[in-house]
Amino acid sequence: MKEDFFKYQAQTTPHPLALQVSHAKGSYIYDTDGNEHLDFVAGVSACSLGHCHPKVVKAVESQLRQYMHVMVYGEYVQEPAVAYTKLLASHLPENLETTYLVNSGTEAIEGALKLARRVTGRSELIAANHAYHGNTMGSLSVMGFEERKSTFRPLVPDVRFIEFNNDGVISQITERTAAVILETIQGGAGFIVPKDDYLKKVRQRCDETGALLILDEIQPGFGRTGKLFAFEHFNIVPDILVIGKGMASGLPVGAFVASNKMMKTLQESPKLGHITTFGGNPVIAAACLATLKEITESQLIEETIQKEKLFREFLVHPLIKEIRGKGLMLALLFDSPEIVNYLVLKAAEEQLILFWLLFEPKAVRISPPLTISEEEIRKGCVQIIELLNSYEHRPVN
């Protein structure tokens, strides 16, 4: 199987972990040798309710028996998508009432950027240094990490970058700016949280200049930070909200959300301003609906804050210099990438799943399912501390 994996399936890195998966349930992934792996990553924040949550599985199976794909997005009335977008709107501010369902986070970013240019009639886009919004050409254009995108230039023009959390450069947002796009919490850069009312100041500047504010909640959304969406922590509301990852408990989906008035601009001049064949797929929409109901009708969001406290209580070690992030979106910061690589790879050998971050080589990702138990948190944290102890006492040539 591994030989076929490397030969027939395109790879993203020279050395993938290549865990051979048999099945997954709850907080565990099981390999083909029967070993259980405690999952502290949740498919990179995608599996909000853990693996194969029974309510999501039931919703998917029920919808599969009724119909799957029947028409391109936006033509037929399909109950799962309508019910989902209506329920989502009930949990969002009034100006975020209309949702465009797509297939992935990066497609949602593309749609949001197009919408901003269409609404404002402007072209300039402002993004943040070390931002990550996906890998399609528009998303890549607002990625603030030149090493990852220089090979693919030329990209979308008229994009500028500012430093996240730096009040002094907000004045670069002007009447030329169509939109400012920011991650509410910077993910690939190391789970960097806004400070000193930074987002409020950006919001105010956008209001003054007529620029739109796009917030990328693809990673922090759906309860991961202790609010349904992370922007709720900072007392602001975006003009366009981008969501994905944890939206469907591991199925591929994304969306961008704005006012109904703004969304109507994609209907004409030109018609089909954004189009997708599989966006709003009824099976995936059913998973979205079941996921959102479970997150909002249970105590999972409130429990996320308590689980964060447990991680911070248990993960105390001289090698851990800082724990960044919020809720169950946490990053352990170390002095060197060497420690990170040792921890991630040794943890994998001991059936604990950790992972790297995109742009911060000194950080280890911890983003488990929201459903993870206190016992599972304690178990994984004990393993991490033991591995860090073994790193300190390893033989040095």
Backbone hydrogen bonds, N-H to C=O, Kabsch-Sander energy under -0.5 kcal/mol:
donor,donor_aa,acceptor,acceptor_aa,energy
5,F,1,M,-2.4
6,F,2,K,-2.3
7,K,3,E,-1.7
8,Y,4,D,-3.1
9,Q,4,D,-0.6
9,Q,5,F,-1.3
10,A,8,Y,-0.5
21,V,19,L,-0.9
22,S,30,Y,-3.5
23,H,30,Y,-1.3
25,K,28,Y,-2.3
26,G,51,H,-2.4
28,Y,25,K,-2.1
29,I,37,H,-2.1
30,Y,23,H,-3.4
31,D,35,N,-2.3
32,T,20,Q,-1.7
34,G,31,D,-1.9
37,H,29,I,-2.7
38,L,36,E,-0.5
38,L,351,Q,-2.4
39,D,27,S,-3.1
40,F,38,L,-0.8
40,F,353,I,-1.6
45,S,41,V,-2.4
45,S,367,S,-0.6
46,A,42,A,-1.5
47,C,42,A,-2.4
48,S,46,A,-1.7
50,G,47,C,-1.9
51,H,26,G,-2.5
56,V,53,H,-0.6
57,V,53,H,-2.7
58,K,54,P,-2.3
59,A,55,K,-1.8
60,V,56,V,-2.5
61,E,57,V,-2.8
62,S,58,K,-2.3
63,Q,59,A,-2.0
64,L,60,V,-2.5
65,R,61,E,-1.3
66,Q,62,S,-0.5
66,Q,63,Q,-1.2
67,Y,63,Q,-2.0
73,Y,276,T,-2.0
75,E,72,V,-1.3
76,Y,72,V,-0.5
78,Q,76,Y,-0.8
79,E,77,V,-0.5
81,A,78,Q,-0.7
82,V,78,Q,-1.9
83,A,79,E,-2.9
84,Y,80,P,-2.1
85,T,81,A,-2.5
86,K,82,V,-2.1
87,L,83,A,-2.2
88,L,84,Y,-2.9
89,A,85,T,-2.1
90,S,86,K,-1.4
91,H,87,L,-0.6
91,H,88,L,-1.5
92,L,89,A,-1.4
96,L,93,P,-2.0
97,E,95,N,-0.7
97,E,258,A,-0.7
98,T,258,A,-2.5
100,Y,256,F,-2.7
101,L,99,T,-0.6
102,V,254,G,-3.0
108,A,104,S,-1.7
109,I,105,G,-2.1
110,E,106,T,-2.1
111,G,107,E,-2.4
112,A,108,A,-2.3
113,L,109,I,-2.6
114,K,110,E,-2.2
115,L,111,G,-2.5
116,A,112,A,-2.4
117,R,113,L,-2.0
118,R,114,K,-2.4
119,V,115,L,-2.8
120,T,116,A,-2.2
121,G,117,R,-1.9
124,E,176,R,-1.1
125,L,158,D,-2.4
126,I,179,A,-2.4
127,A,160,R,-2.7
129,N,162,I,-2.6
130,H,144,G,-3.1
131,A,128,A,-1.7
133,H,134,G,-0.5
140,L,136,T,-3.5
141,S,137,M,-1.6
142,V,138,G,-0.9
142,V,139,S,-0.6
143,M,140,L,-1.4
144,G,131,A,-1.4
145,F,143,M,-0.7
148,R,145,F,-1.3
149,K,145,F,-0.6
149,K,146,E,-1.1
150,S,146,E,-2.4
152,F,149,K,-1.4
153,R,150,S,-1.3
156,V,137,M,-0.5
160,R,125,L,-2.8
162,I,127,A,-2.5
166,N,163,E,-1.5
167,D,165,N,-0.7
169,V,166,N,-1.2
170,I,167,D,-1.4
172,Q,169,V,-1.8
173,I,170,I,-2.1
174,T,172,Q,-0.6
177,T,174,T,-1.7
178,A,124,E,-2.9
179,A,124,E,-1.3
180,V,212,L,-2.7
181,I,126,I,-2.8
181,I,179,A,-0.5
182,L,180,V,-0.5
182,L,214,I,-2.3
184,T,216,D,-1.3
186,Q,192,I,-2.1
190,G,187,G,-2.1
191,F,186,Q,-0.7
191,F,187,G,-1.2
192,I,186,Q,-1.6
193,V,191,F,-0.5
198,Y,195,K,-1.4
201,K,197,D,-2.1
202,V,198,Y,-2.1
203,R,199,L,-2.6
204,Q,200,K,-2.4
205,R,201,K,-2.1
206,C,202,V,-2.4
207,D,203,R,-2.2
208,E,204,Q,-2.1
209,T,205,R,-1.7
210,G,206,C,-1.7
211,A,206,C,-1.0
212,L,178,A,-2.4
214,I,180,V,-3.1
214,I,212,L,-0.6
215,L,213,L,-0.5
215,L,240,I,-2.3
216,D,182,L,-2.9
216,D,214,I,-0.5
217,E,215,L,-0.9
217,E,242,V,-2.8
221,G,217,E,-1.8
222,F,228,L,-1.6
223,G,227,K,-0.7
223,G,228,L,-1.6
224,R,221,G,-0.6
225,T,220,P,-0.7
225,T,227,K,-0.6
226,G,223,G,-1.3
232,E,229,F,-1.7
233,H,230,A,-2.0
234,F,231,F,-1.3
235,N,232,E,-0.6
236,I,231,F,-1.1
239,D,213,L,-2.3
240,I,213,L,-1.9
241,L,257,V,-2.6
242,V,215,L,-2.5
243,I,255,A,-2.8
246,G,218,I,-0.6
247,M,244,G,-1.4
248,A,245,K,-1.0
249,S,246,G,-0.6
250,G,46,A,-0.7
250,G,245,K,-0.6
251,L,248,A,-0.9
254,G,102,V,-1.4
255,A,243,I,-2.2
256,F,100,Y,-1.7
257,V,241,L,-2.9
258,A,98,T,-2.2
263,M,259,S,-2.4
264,K,260,N,-1.7
265,T,262,M,-1.5
266,L,263,M,-1.8
267,Q,264,K,-1.8
273,G,266,L,-2.5
281,N,278,F,-1.5
285,A,281,N,-3.0
286,A,282,P,-1.9
287,A,283,V,-1.5
288,C,284,I,-2.5
289,L,285,A,-2.6
290,A,286,A,-2.3
291,T,287,A,-2.4
292,L,288,C,-2.8
293,K,289,L,-2.3
294,E,290,A,-2.1
295,I,291,T,-2.5
296,T,292,L,-2.4
297,E,293,K,-2.3
298,S,294,E,-1.1
301,I,295,I,-0.6
303,E,299,Q,-2.7
304,T,300,L,-1.5
305,I,301,I,-0.8
305,I,302,E,-0.7
306,Q,302,E,-0.9
307,K,303,E,-2.5
308,E,304,T,-2.1
309,K,305,I,-1.7
310,L,306,Q,-1.6
311,F,307,K,-2.2
312,R,308,E,-2.4
313,E,309,K,-2.0
314,F,310,L,-2.9
315,L,311,F,-2.6
316,V,314,F,-1.6
317,H,315,L,-0.5
320,I,317,H,-1.4
321,K,319,L,-0.9
321,K,333,L,-2.7
322,E,333,L,-1.0
324,R,322,E,-0.5
324,R,331,A,-2.5
326,K,329,M,-1.4
328,L,224,R,-3.1
329,M,326,K,-1.4
330,L,366,I,-2.6
331,A,324,R,-2.1
332,L,364,V,-2.4
333,L,322,E,-2.9
333,L,331,A,-0.6
334,F,362,K,-2.7
339,I,336,S,-0.5
340,V,336,S,-1.2
341,N,337,P,-2.8
342,Y,338,E,-2.3
343,L,339,I,-2.7
344,V,340,V,-2.7
345,L,341,N,-2.3
346,K,342,Y,-2.7
347,A,343,L,-2.3
348,A,344,V,-1.7
349,E,345,L,-1.5
350,E,346,K,-1.2
351,Q,348,A,-1.4
352,L,347,A,-2.7
353,I,38,L,-3.1
354,L,352,L,-0.7
355,F,365,R,-0.9
357,L,363,A,-0.6
359,F,188,G,-2.3
360,E,188,G,-0.9
363,A,360,E,-1.5
364,V,332,L,-1.9
365,R,355,F,-3.2
366,I,330,L,-2.7
367,S,40,F,-2.7
370,L,48,S,-2.3
371,T,48,S,-0.7
372,I,369,P,-1.6
377,I,373,S,-2.2
378,R,374,E,-2.5
379,K,375,E,-2.4
380,G,376,E,-2.4
381,C,377,I,-2.5
382,V,378,R,-2.4
383,Q,379,K,-1.6
384,I,380,G,-2.1
385,I,381,C,-2.5
386,E,382,V,-2.3
387,L,383,Q,-2.4
388,L,384,I,-2.3
389,N,385,I,-2.2
390,S,386,E,-2.2
391,Y,387,L,-1.9
392,E,388,L,-2.0
393,H,389,N,-1.4
394,R,391,Y,-1.1
397,N,395,P,-0.5
